[in-house]
Amino acid sequence: MNANESSFSADSDETATPPASQDEKKTPNINIIKVRDDHVPLQFIADENQTAKFKLTEGIEVSWLSSDSFGSKDLRNHIEPWLTSLFQSEHLSLLAGSSLTHAIHYLATGKGAAGMNTLPLSNHRTEINQATKKAAIAAGRKECNLEDQLRVANELLRGFEILQKKLRLKLFVQN
């Protein structure tokens, strides 16, 4: 057998599959995006006949296009206003909260971002953890989080500041 002959024979093995042909059509990559007033997600593929052009997939219709072919400029004009409003802080917080930040961090680093879990403390751990658990229960949560821990630690710090002032005042009066 030479290099030009195929090793596939229909007679030799009925279950064998023929080698993949280079002439076979590849499945096009479908792009999907949903913005603004689109009722369904927009699905489109790159137009093989023209560069920088796209074609809607079969069965997709949108009111902002006059035909099923469009360019980058048409897509940009449709996406930019929505994207601009999305990244205004009120909209972004409302729509994504911290999920977008966590998702980007995970994609960039391969591990989760810092969450709201409590931190291990070195000073006054027992007192702060007890008060933190009470604060979480008072707020209607079963578990305490970092916010509770920081709030209690700040309250403790303020208490120490008050005690320190009283101690200084007491020492001043005694002298």
SVG drawing of the C-alpha trace seen along z (x, -y; Angstrom):
<svg xmlns="http://www.w3.org/2000/svg" viewBox="-40 -65 44 73">
<polyline fill="none" stroke="black" stroke-width="0.4" points="0.0,0.0 1.4,-3.4 0.8,-6.7 -2.0,-7.7 -4.1,-4.6 -6.7,-4.6 -6.5,-1.8 -10.3,-1.7 -12.0,1.1 -15.8,1.6 -15.3,5.4 -12.9,5.9 -14.9,4.7 -18.5,3.5 -18.3,1.7 -15.2,-0.4 -15.8,-4.1 -14.3,-5.7 -11.6,-8.3 -12.8,-11.9 -12.8,-13.8 -11.3,-17.2 -14.3,-18.1 -16.8,-17.6 -18.4,-20.8 -17.5,-22.0 -20.4,-23.0 -20.3,-26.8 -19.8,-28.4 -23.0,-30.0 -22.8,-33.3 -25.5,-34.0 -26.3,-37.3 -29.4,-38.8 -29.6,-42.6 -32.1,-45.3 -35.5,-44.6 -34.6,-41.3 -37.4,-38.9 -35.3,-35.9 -31.5,-35.5 -29.9,-36.6 -28.1,-33.7 -25.8,-34.4 -22.8,-33.0 -19.9,-34.5 -20.8,-34.9 -18.4,-32.7 -18.7,-34.8 -17.7,-38.1 -15.4,-39.2 -16.7,-41.2 -20.3,-40.2 -22.6,-38.0 -25.8,-36.1 -28.7,-35.3 -29.3,-31.6 -32.5,-30.1 -35.7,-31.0 -34.3,-34.1 -35.9,-37.5 -35.2,-40.8 -36.9,-44.2 -33.7,-46.2 -32.3,-44.5 -33.8,-44.8 -32.1,-41.6 -30.5,-38.5 -27.0,-39.8 -25.4,-42.5 -22.0,-43.9 -20.0,-44.7 -21.3,-48.3 -24.9,-47.1 -24.1,-44.8 -22.1,-47.6 -25.0,-50.0 -27.3,-47.5 -25.0,-46.4 -23.3,-49.7 -26.3,-51.5 -27.2,-48.4 -23.7,-47.8 -23.2,-51.4 -26.3,-51.3 -25.3,-47.9 -22.0,-49.2 -23.6,-52.2 -23.2,-51.2 -26.9,-51.0 -27.7,-48.7 -24.6,-46.5 -25.3,-46.0 -28.9,-45.3 -28.3,-42.8 -25.1,-41.0 -24.3,-41.9 -20.9,-40.3 -21.5,-37.4 -19.9,-39.0 -16.8,-39.9 -16.5,-36.3 -17.0,-34.8 -14.3,-37.0 -11.9,-36.2 -12.6,-32.5 -12.0,-32.6 -8.8,-34.6 -7.3,-32.6 -9.0,-29.3 -10.0,-29.6 -12.9,-31.3 -12.6,-34.9 -12.7,-35.7 -16.1,-35.2 -18.0,-36.4 -16.7,-33.6 -15.4,-34.6 -11.6,-35.0 -9.5,-33.3 -8.8,-35.8 -5.8,-35.9 -7.0,-38.3 -10.3,-38.0 -11.4,-35.2 -13.9,-33.6 -15.6,-36.8 -15.9,-38.1 -17.1,-34.8 -19.8,-34.5 -21.0,-38.1 -20.9,-37.5 -23.1,-34.4 -25.6,-36.4 -25.5,-39.2 -26.2,-36.8 -29.2,-35.2 -30.5,-38.7 -30.3,-39.5 -32.2,-36.3 -29.3,-34.3 -28.2,-30.9 -24.5,-31.5 -22.4,-34.5 -20.3,-36.1 -17.3,-38.4 -19.5,-41.5 -20.8,-40.4 -17.3,-39.7 -16.0,-43.1 -18.9,-44.9 -18.4,-43.1 -14.6,-43.7 -15.2,-47.5 -17.6,-47.6 -15.0,-45.9 -12.4,-48.4 -14.7,-51.3 -15.2,-49.7 -11.5,-49.5 -11.1,-53.1 -13.7,-54.1 -12.1,-52.0 -8.7,-53.5 -10.1,-57.0 -11.7,-56.1 -8.4,-54.5 -6.4,-57.6 -9.0,-59.8 -8.8,-57.6 -5.0,-57.8 -5.1,-61.6 -7.6,-62.1 -5.5,-59.8 -2.4,-61.9"/>
</svg>
